[in-house]
Structures are given as structure tokens and as C-alpha cells.
Amino acid sequence: PAGQATILFPSSSLVTRLQPLDLNVTFAADADNDVINISYYIDGKLNQTSLFNVTLNASDGAYILNVSLFDNVTGSTPSANVTVNFTVDTKVPAFTARSPANNSLSLPDVTFSFTANDANPYAAVLYFNRTGVWTRNQTLNFTGASTSFNVTTINDTFIVWAITINDTAGNVNTTENFTLRIDNVKPRINASLNNVTPLRINMRVNMTANVSDETELSFCQFIDNQSLANGAKQFINKTVTGTSDQCSQNYTIALSAGNVINFTVIVNDTVNNINQSVNRSDGGAYVIGQIITVVAAPDTTPPVVNTTFNTTIPVVNDVINFTGNITDETGLLSANWTYNMSGVLTKINYTLSGTSAQVSNTTTLTC
């Protein structure tokens, strides 16, 4: 009988886009110089018999190739089968999404990503064109799911970019060229309170910011540390548009005297460049922050004093006790007794604190 064949091509587990596909085998010459027929089976069914290597026309899919030899001698049996598995894949990988969008604005640190469908995904290459010459930036393997390249820092203001992907069968697809504009310029901001006089509880103030950006403004964010409990910061967003705009926020001073309030406003552009107001003593350009200390309101209410004597009809040598009960809504500081006896003026001073106190003096009448 004929000896066993060796399959040269396709190799085992080959994934290929070739069509028609060569089926190549080799075998030792027959010892009796008999003519050898080669039988090719695809998925267990005879595809063709030939004295030579053949080609196969097949649609996309996975196949099993079996090959056996026969020496055409009556009563002889074919050789044992030899087998390989292979896959035909002629479909080009298909892009379904990629980012950033064409002609979009971005910060200098950019993540390029894409999604592509393919039965046998392999590699993706990111290309940049900065000066008219395409250069390879990164290469990675992709799986068919959403795939991101490593973050790339771009120092140019404008680039053209594209992605090429190929599968294990050698099918290749390249995206159309996309442009990307880089914006790393912070918006400009000039912010201030409308009232810089000493501020007291319940007073109304306004924080206004004039903002501008060379591309497109997005929003202002006002921040204060006096509106919420426990000194927590309050954040209020206001939309701004175009390249020049104004944002404003009213506040009611909610803290008592001695507390410090920090009013801040932040401006963002559409690619998230951020600038914020700061407290500056040098009057620098663009930004003016506001840090205030709440002061006490003017006290125009005098203390209340109620006085009593221990006797209503005093006589000589009586001991007189004069008592005063004093209150004040803000805080007491001092008290003074003054009396005139026998032409002698006497003054007695007391140091007080709190909002209520009692003072008294005992004197013997000598005239």
C-alpha cells in the first residue's frame, strides 16, 4: 500500500484570507513505482482526488482537511488519514466607534480609543501626522471589545491621526483621517465682591466674575464656606458660553462676627481647562479672590439698670445699701457708683462681664 502523506499547507490551526487556498502535500515515492492518487476530504466528505496538489475554494469558516493516498493496486487499502484544522477569514475588521471625535478639542493628555468587530482580532496601530509625515505612535493587541491606547501627551496645537487594525488572517483596515486640536490655555477670570466694606451678619453681597477663553467657555463654579453647616463648602454652577461672558452669585452673610469667609469662583472651558480666583496682595492680572472676616454690628442699645435702696426713709447714722441689677444684650464692661456726702464726691468703679451683673455698696450716713 501507499505510504502516509504529509500536509505542507495549510499548516495546523492556520487562519488565512487566501482564496483559492492551495492544498499541498508530500510523500515518499512508491517502492513499486505505482501511480499515487491523493484524496482530499473536507469536513469528512471527499472534495477531490488528484495526482497532484490542488486548490480549494471555500467560504469563510473553520474546516478540517483529511488527506489519504492510494497506489491503485487492486486489493490494496488507502493510507491512514493525516489531518489539519484551518480557518478561512476574508472579512476586513470593521470599526464601529473611535474617540476623540473628528475635529474635536482636547487637553494635551489624550486617550485614543476604538471599537472594532472581527472574528480573529490581532493588532492595532495608532498613527500621527504632525508635519505631513505619518509616524507610528503605539501598537497593541485588540480583542474586539472597546480598546484604548496609552495616554499620549501632545505638545502640538493640531494633529491628524488614524488607526490601522489587522486580524490573524492578514485582513487590514484603516480608519479615515481624523483631526484633533489641542487646547491647554486656561480661561481668564477677573472676580470680586461688590462690597468690600466691613461685612456683618445678614448683609447681602454679590460675587461677579468676568471670564473669557480663546475657544469656548463652559461654566463658572462659585464656592463659599459659610452657607452650609460645619463649614462645609457650597458649590454653585453657572453656565457661561462663547469666548467672553459674565457670571454672578448673590450671598447673605450667615456667620457671626469673627468668622472668616472665603469666596472663590472657578471657570472651566469646554475641554476642562480650569482657572480660579485667588486672594492676591499684589493685584496680579486676571484673578482677584475675596477672603473676609465678619465684623460685629454697631451696638446702639445702652445697658439697662434697675437700682434699689434697703430703706426708703434714711436718717443720720443709718447704714444704706444701694444695689444695681444691670443687663445688656451684647456684653457688659464696667459700672461706676458716684455719691456726694458732706460735699465730698466719691466714685467706685466695678469691672463687669457677661450680659448681666449685680453691684452694691454699703454706706453709713454721717450727715
C-alpha positions as CSV (number, residue, x, y, z in Angstrom):
1,P,0.0,0.0,0.0
2,A,0.9,3.7,-0.4
3,G,2.8,5.4,2.4
4,Q,1.3,8.2,4.5
5,A,1.2,11.8,3.2
6,T,2.5,14.9,5.0
7,I,0.4,18.1,4.6
8,L,2.7,21.1,3.9
9,F,-0.1,23.6,3.5
10,P,-2.3,24.7,5.2
11,S,-0.5,24.3,8.5
12,S,-2.3,23.2,11.5
13,S,-4.7,25.9,13.0
14,L,-3.9,28.3,10.2
15,V,-6.1,31.4,9.9
16,T,-5.9,32.7,6.3
17,R,-7.6,35.1,3.9
18,L,-6.2,33.3,0.8
19,Q,-8.7,32.2,-1.8
20,P,-8.4,29.9,-3.6
21,L,-6.4,28.1,-1.0
22,D,-3.5,25.8,-2.0
23,L,-3.7,22.3,-0.6
24,N,-0.1,21.0,-0.8
25,V,1.1,17.6,0.3
26,T,4.2,15.5,0.0
27,F,5.0,11.8,0.3
28,A,7.8,9.3,-0.4
29,A,8.0,7.7,-3.9
30,D,6.2,4.4,-4.2
31,A,8.6,1.4,-3.9
32,D,6.9,-0.3,-6.9
33,N,6.7,3.0,-8.9
34,D,2.9,2.8,-8.7
35,V,0.9,5.9,-9.5
36,I,-0.4,7.5,-6.3
37,N,-3.8,9.1,-6.1
38,I,-4.3,11.8,-3.5
39,S,-7.7,12.1,-1.9
40,Y,-8.7,15.4,-0.2
41,Y,-11.5,15.3,2.3
42,I,-13.1,18.5,3.7
43,D,-15.1,18.0,7.0
44,G,-15.2,14.3,6.3
45,K,-16.5,14.5,2.7
46,L,-14.4,13.8,-0.3
47,N,-13.7,17.1,-2.0
48,Q,-11.5,15.9,-4.9
49,T,-9.0,13.3,-6.0
50,S,-5.8,14.1,-7.9
51,L,-2.3,13.0,-8.8
52,F,-1.1,16.5,-7.8
53,N,-1.6,19.3,-5.3
54,V,-4.9,21.1,-5.7
55,T,-6.6,24.3,-4.7
56,L,-9.8,24.8,-2.6
57,N,-12.4,27.5,-3.0
58,A,-14.2,27.9,0.3
59,S,-16.3,30.5,2.1
60,D,-15.4,31.9,5.5
61,G,-15.4,29.3,8.2
62,A,-13.5,26.6,10.1
63,Y,-12.6,23.4,8.3
64,I,-11.0,20.0,8.8
65,L,-8.7,18.7,6.0
66,N,-8.0,15.0,5.7
67,V,-5.6,13.5,3.1
68,S,-5.1,9.9,2.2
69,L,-3.0,8.1,-0.5
70,F,-3.9,5.1,-2.8
71,D,-1.5,3.3,-5.1
72,N,-4.2,2.0,-7.5
73,V,-3.3,-1.7,-6.8
74,T,-6.3,-4.0,-6.7
75,G,-6.9,-5.2,-3.1
76,S,-4.7,-2.5,-1.7
77,T,-6.0,-0.2,1.0
78,P,-5.6,3.6,1.2
79,S,-3.1,5.0,3.7
80,A,-4.1,6.3,7.0
81,N,-5.5,9.9,7.0
82,V,-3.4,12.9,8.0
83,T,-5.4,15.8,9.4
84,V,-5.1,19.6,9.9
85,N,-7.6,22.2,11.0
86,F,-7.7,25.6,9.3
87,T,-9.9,28.7,9.1
88,V,-10.8,30.9,6.1
89,D,-11.4,34.5,7.1
90,T,-11.7,37.1,4.3
91,K,-13.7,39.8,6.1
92,V,-11.9,43.0,6.8
93,P,-12.1,44.2,10.5
94,A,-14.9,46.7,10.9
95,F,-14.6,49.9,13.0
96,T,-17.8,50.7,15.0
97,A,-16.5,53.6,17.1
98,R,-13.4,55.7,17.9
99,S,-12.5,58.6,20.1
100,P,-11.9,61.6,20.2
101,A,-14.4,62.7,17.6
102,N,-13.2,64.3,14.4
103,N,-12.0,67.9,14.7
104,S,-12.6,68.0,18.4
105,L,-10.8,70.0,21.1
106,S,-8.8,68.2,23.8
107,L,-6.4,68.8,26.6
108,P,-2.7,67.8,25.9
109,D,-3.1,64.4,27.6
110,V,-5.2,62.4,25.2
111,T,-6.6,58.8,25.3
112,F,-7.2,57.4,21.8
113,S,-9.7,54.5,21.7
114,F,-11.7,52.5,19.3
115,T,-14.1,49.6,19.0
116,A,-13.9,47.1,16.1
117,N,-15.6,43.8,15.2
118,D,-13.6,40.9,13.8
119,A,-13.7,37.1,14.2
120,N,-9.9,36.9,14.6
121,P,-8.6,40.2,16.0
122,Y,-4.9,40.7,16.3
123,A,-3.1,44.1,16.3
124,A,-3.9,47.8,16.2
125,V,-1.5,50.7,15.3
126,L,-2.0,54.4,16.1
127,Y,-0.5,56.8,13.6
128,F,0.1,60.6,13.9
129,N,0.7,63.1,11.2
130,R,2.1,66.3,12.6
131,T,4.2,67.7,9.6
132,G,2.9,65.8,6.6
133,V,4.7,62.6,7.5
134,W,2.9,59.6,9.1
135,T,4.6,58.1,12.1
136,R,3.7,55.1,14.3
137,N,2.8,56.1,17.8
138,Q,1.7,52.9,19.5
139,T,0.9,49.3,18.7
140,L,-1.2,47.0,20.8
141,N,-3.3,43.8,20.6
142,F,-7.0,44.2,20.5
143,T,-9.8,41.8,21.4
144,G,-12.8,43.1,19.5
145,A,-14.1,45.0,22.6
146,S,-13.5,48.7,23.3
147,T,-9.8,49.2,23.2
148,S,-7.7,52.2,24.4
149,F,-4.2,53.2,23.7
150,N,-2.0,54.5,26.5
151,V,-2.4,58.2,27.3
152,T,-0.4,60.3,24.9
153,T,0.8,63.8,25.7
154,I,0.6,66.0,22.6
155,N,2.5,69.3,22.6
156,D,1.3,70.4,19.1
157,T,-1.8,72.5,18.6
158,F,-3.1,70.4,15.7
159,I,-2.5,66.8,14.6
160,V,-4.0,64.3,12.1
161,W,-4.5,60.8,13.4
162,A,-5.6,57.4,12.2
163,I,-5.8,53.8,13.4
164,T,-4.9,50.6,11.4
165,I,-6.0,47.2,12.5
166,N,-5.4,43.8,11.2
167,D,-6.6,40.3,12.1
168,T,-4.7,37.0,12.3
169,A,-5.8,36.2,8.7
170,G,-4.0,39.3,7.4
171,N,-7.1,41.4,6.7
172,V,-6.3,45.1,7.2
173,N,-8.5,48.1,7.7
174,T,-7.5,51.8,8.3
175,T,-9.8,54.5,9.6
176,E,-10.3,57.7,7.7
177,N,-8.1,60.5,8.9
178,F,-9.3,62.5,11.9
179,T,-8.0,65.9,13.1
180,L,-7.5,66.9,16.7
181,R,-7.0,70.4,18.1
182,I,-5.1,70.8,21.4
183,D,-6.2,73.5,23.9
184,N,-4.0,73.9,27.0
185,V,-4.8,77.6,27.6
186,K,-6.7,78.4,30.8
187,P,-9.7,80.7,30.7
188,R,-9.1,84.2,32.0
189,I,-11.1,85.4,35.1
190,N,-11.4,88.6,37.0
191,A,-13.7,88.3,40.0
192,S,-14.6,90.4,43.0
193,L,-17.2,91.2,45.6
194,N,-19.4,94.2,45.1
195,N,-18.9,95.3,48.8
196,V,-15.5,95.4,50.4
197,T,-16.6,97.5,53.5
198,P,-16.7,95.6,56.8
199,L,-19.3,92.9,56.4
200,R,-21.7,91.9,59.1
201,I,-24.2,89.0,59.5
202,N,-27.3,89.2,57.3
203,M,-25.7,91.7,54.9
204,R,-26.1,91.0,51.2
205,V,-23.1,90.8,48.9
206,N,-22.6,89.8,45.2
207,M,-19.6,88.0,43.6
208,T,-19.2,88.7,39.9
209,A,-16.7,87.3,37.5
210,N,-15.8,88.5,34.0
211,V,-14.5,85.4,32.1
212,S,-13.0,84.8,28.7
213,D,-11.5,82.0,26.7
214,E,-9.8,81.7,23.3
215,T,-12.0,78.8,22.2
216,E,-15.2,78.2,24.2
217,L,-16.4,78.8,27.8
218,S,-18.3,76.1,29.7
219,F,-19.3,77.1,33.2
220,C,-18.4,79.1,36.4
221,Q,-18.5,77.5,39.8
222,F,-19.0,79.6,42.9
223,I,-17.6,78.2,46.2
224,D,-18.1,79.5,49.7
225,N,-17.6,78.1,53.2
226,Q,-20.3,79.9,55.0
227,S,-23.6,78.6,53.6
228,L,-23.6,75.0,54.9
229,A,-23.3,73.5,58.4
230,N,-19.9,72.8,60.0
231,G,-18.0,75.0,57.5
232,A,-18.7,72.6,54.5
233,K,-18.2,74.2,51.1
234,Q,-21.1,75.0,48.9
235,F,-20.7,74.7,45.1
236,I,-23.0,76.6,42.7
237,N,-22.6,76.1,38.9
238,K,-23.5,78.8,36.4
239,T,-23.4,78.3,32.6
240,V,-21.2,80.6,30.5
241,T,-20.9,80.5,26.7
242,G,-18.9,81.9,23.8
243,T,-15.5,83.4,24.3
244,S,-16.5,86.2,26.7
245,D,-19.2,86.2,29.4
246,Q,-20.0,87.1,32.9
247,C,-21.3,85.0,35.9
248,S,-22.6,86.3,39.2
249,Q,-23.9,85.0,42.5
250,N,-25.6,86.7,45.5
251,Y,-24.9,85.7,49.1
252,T,-26.3,86.6,52.5
253,I,-23.6,86.7,55.2
254,A,-24.6,83.9,57.5
255,L,-21.8,83.8,60.0
256,S,-21.3,85.9,63.2
257,A,-18.6,88.3,64.0
258,G,-15.0,87.0,64.0
259,N,-15.6,84.2,61.4
260,V,-13.6,84.1,58.2
261,I,-15.4,83.5,54.8
262,N,-13.6,82.5,51.6
263,F,-15.5,83.4,48.4
264,T,-14.0,81.7,45.3
265,V,-15.1,81.4,41.7
266,I,-13.8,78.8,39.1
267,V,-14.2,79.0,35.4
268,N,-13.9,76.0,33.0
269,D,-13.7,75.9,29.2
270,T,-15.2,73.1,27.1
271,V,-12.0,70.9,27.3
272,N,-11.8,71.3,31.1
273,N,-9.0,73.9,31.4
274,I,-9.6,75.5,34.8
275,N,-8.8,78.8,36.3
276,Q,-9.9,80.2,39.7
277,S,-9.9,83.4,41.6
278,V,-7.3,83.6,44.3
279,N,-6.5,86.0,47.1
280,R,-3.7,88.3,45.9
281,S,-2.0,91.1,47.6
282,D,-0.1,92.2,44.5
283,G,-3.1,93.0,42.4
284,G,-2.0,90.5,39.7
285,A,-3.7,90.1,36.4
286,Y,-6.8,88.0,35.8
287,V,-7.7,86.9,39.2
288,I,-8.9,88.6,42.4
289,G,-10.1,86.4,45.3
290,Q,-12.1,87.5,48.3
291,I,-11.4,86.5,51.9
292,I,-13.3,88.4,54.5
293,T,-13.7,88.5,58.3
294,V,-17.2,89.2,59.6
295,V,-17.3,92.1,62.0
296,A,-19.8,92.9,64.7
297,A,-22.8,95.1,64.0
298,P,-22.8,98.6,65.8
299,D,-24.2,98.4,69.3
300,T,-26.5,101.4,69.9
301,T,-28.6,99.9,72.8
302,P,-27.5,101.1,76.2
303,P,-27.4,98.7,79.2
304,V,-30.5,98.5,81.5
305,V,-30.0,99.4,85.2
306,N,-32.5,98.8,88.0
307,T,-31.5,100.1,91.4
308,T,-32.9,99.7,94.9
309,F,-32.2,101.1,98.5
310,N,-32.6,99.0,101.6
311,T,-34.5,101.8,103.2
312,T,-37.0,104.3,102.0
313,I,-36.6,107.0,104.7
314,P,-32.9,107.0,105.8
315,V,-31.8,109.1,108.8
316,V,-28.4,110.0,110.2
317,N,-26.2,107.0,111.2
318,D,-28.4,104.6,109.1
319,V,-26.5,102.1,107.0
320,I,-27.6,102.4,103.5
321,N,-27.2,99.6,100.9
322,F,-27.6,100.6,97.3
323,T,-27.9,97.7,94.8
324,G,-28.0,97.8,91.0
325,N,-29.1,95.0,88.7
326,I,-27.6,95.5,85.2
327,T,-28.2,93.8,81.8
328,D,-27.0,94.3,78.2
329,E,-27.9,92.3,75.1
330,T,-24.2,92.4,73.8
331,G,-21.9,92.4,76.8
332,L,-21.1,94.4,80.0
333,L,-17.8,96.1,80.5
334,S,-17.9,98.3,83.7
335,A,-20.0,100.1,86.2
336,N,-19.5,103.2,88.4
337,W,-21.1,104.3,91.7
338,T,-20.9,108.1,92.4
339,Y,-22.3,109.7,95.6
340,N,-21.9,113.1,97.3
341,M,-21.9,113.2,101.1
342,S,-21.0,116.4,103.1
343,G,-19.6,117.9,99.9
344,V,-17.3,115.0,99.3
345,L,-17.7,113.3,95.9
346,T,-17.0,109.6,96.0
347,K,-16.6,107.3,92.9
348,I,-16.5,103.5,93.0
349,N,-15.6,101.5,89.8
350,Y,-16.5,97.9,89.0
351,T,-15.3,95.6,86.2
352,L,-18.1,93.6,84.7
353,S,-18.5,90.8,82.1
354,G,-21.3,88.8,80.5
355,T,-24.7,90.1,79.8
356,S,-26.0,90.5,83.4
357,A,-24.4,91.6,86.7
358,Q,-25.3,93.0,90.2
359,V,-23.3,95.6,92.1
360,S,-23.9,97.0,95.5
361,N,-22.4,99.4,98.0
362,T,-22.9,99.9,101.8
363,T,-22.5,103.5,103.2
364,T,-23.2,105.0,106.7
365,L,-25.0,108.3,106.6
366,T,-22.9,110.8,108.6
367,C,-24.9,114.0,107.9
